[in-house]
Amino acid sequence: MTTTETTRRPLSQQQDHVLRSLCLFTVRYRRQPSLAQLADLCGVSTVQRQIEVLEAKGWIGRSGGARAIEIPQDVFDAAVAGKDLPLEPQKPKAEKNGTQSQNKGKKR
């Protein structure tokens, strides 16, 4: 494992989806998508923020130009091959009306 791999922080499911979509678009069209294309592809309106987070977590780099996202070869290969990337643990979903269900049947 390289130093870069050890410094990458786990991804949320949405970040994983954006990263994989970016890689697969690049393979299919031989160029990177615009942010608007990536947002349409992923169904996320916050794609700019997701790109910033991917960079902060060490999964991609940016070189300043339009469509100038640098994806390390090992990340690109894993994403295109459909290999598992480390994900953040899922937070338990809050139970709907949780306080009401706990109080059900109790007299006040």
N, C-alpha and C positions, 0 to 999 in steps of 0.2 A: 504494500500500500504506500502511495507517495504522500509527501507532506501535504499536498493540496487536498487529497482525499480525506485525510484525517481532520482537516480544519473545516470541512463542509458540515453545516448544520442540517438536521433533518428537515424535510419539506412537509408542508401541509398538502392535503390532497389536491387543492386548487393549484398550488404552485407546481406540483408534480404534473398535473394536466397541462398547464401552460408550457412547462419545459418540454414535455413530450410532443406537444402540438408544434412548438417552434422547430424542434428537430425533424419531425416527420414532414412538415411543410417544406423545410430546406431540402430534404431528400427528394421529395416529389417535384418541386418546381426549380430546384438548383439555385435558389436564392432565398434570402430570409423574408418573412412576411413583414408588412408594415404593421404598426401597432393596431391600426383599425382592422386589418385582415386577421390579426391574431385575436383581437377581441371578438370578432364575428365567429371565428373558428372555435374559440373556447366558450363562447357564451358568457363572457365576463366583461363588465364595463370597467373594471379596475386593473386592466392588463398592465398599464404603465407602472402602477404600484407593485404588481406582482413581479415585474422585471426588476425593479429596484430591490425588492426583497431577495430575489434569486441571486442578484449580484452581492448583496450584503451577506448572504449565507455561503457565498463562495462557489456557487454552481455555474455562474457565467461571469464574463467580463464585458466591459464596454470600451470601445475605442473612440467614441465621440462622434462618429459620422452617422448618417441615416442608415438604419438597418445594420449597424455595426456592432452586433452582439457576438462576442467570442465565446464559443462553447468548447470546453476542453474535450479532446478526442475520446477519452474514456467515458465521459458523461454522454456525449453524442452517441457513441456506439451502444451503450447500455440502454439509452432511451429508445433508439431505433429498433433494437433487438427485443424490446419489451421486458427487459430485465428489471427486477425490483430495485427501486432506489429507496434509501432510508426515509421513512415518513415519520412525522411527529405522532406521538400517541393520540388516539382519538379521545376527545373529552366526552364524558358521559352526557347524554342529552338530558336536560331537565324534564322532569315529569310534568305533564300538563296538569294544571290545577293541583300541584303537589301538596300545597297546604290544605286544600279542601279535602283531598282524599285521606290525609292523615287525621283530620278532624271528623270524618264521617262517622256517624253513630255516637259521637260523644255529645253529652249534654253540656250546655253552657250555663 
